[in-house]
Amino acid sequence: MTSLKEYLKTSSKFKISVKTNKKETKLTEFDNNKNCFVLEVKAQPIEGRANTEIIKYFKKKNKVNVEIVSGLTSKEKTLRVY
């Protein structure tokens, strides 16, 4: 699996595929077919709750500030580290 820290050494943007309503929020794998990380999110995709949880997850667990640059209403998102 490609680690997020290794990936961020070469790019400030990365893609994630989101799976909502899971037991806990965690980064599970790197999908080589889609060229994106798979993130399971505990929150439901209602009123931006899952998006908020994604941003909080990367800040807390990976110590990086991210913003969603595309895919606000999609399961496929592009994030930018700032």
N, C-alpha and C positions, 0 to 999 in steps of 0.2 A: 504494500500500500504506500502510495505517495503521501508523505506527511505534509500537513498544512504549512509548517515552518519552512520546509524545503521548497515548497511551491512558491511561497511568498518571497523567497530570495531572488526569483527571476521575474516576478510579476506583482503588480499592486492590485490587479483585479483577478477574481476567481469566480467560478460558477458553483452553485449548489443546487441539489435536487432535494426538495423538502417533503418529508412524510409527517403529517400532523396526527394529533390524538394518540401519541405514543406514551409509554410508561414514564420515560424520562427524556430529557433533551441531551442528545449526544451525537457526535460525528462518528459515523459507523464505518464508512469505506470510501474509496475512490472508485468511481465508475469509469473504467477506461473507454467504454463504448460512447458514453455521453461526454467524456472528458470533464467530469465534475465530481465534487464531493457530495456524499449523501448525508443529510442531516435529519435526524429524527427529532421532532419537536413535540413537547408535551401539550402545548396550547392548541386550541382550536383555531381554524382560519376565519375567525369572526372579528370584524371591526379592527383589523390590524394586530390582533393579539399575538399571532404566530410571528409576524414580522418584528414586533417589539422583543419577543423572546429570542429571536435569532440574533439581534444586535446585542442584547444583554449577554447571551451565551459567549459570543466571540470576545467581548470585553472582559468577562470574568474568567473564562477557562483558558483563552489563548493570549490574553493581554494585548489585544489589538482592537482599535476602533474601526468599525466598518459602517458603510452606508449602502443601502440597496439602490443600485443605479438602474436596474431594470428588473421587471417581474414582480412588481408589488402585489399583483393579484394572481400570480401564477405559481405553480410548484417549482418551476425552473427560474432561478434568480441569479443575477450577476451582482456581486458585492465588490466594493472598492475599499481598500485599506487607506486610512488617512492619518 
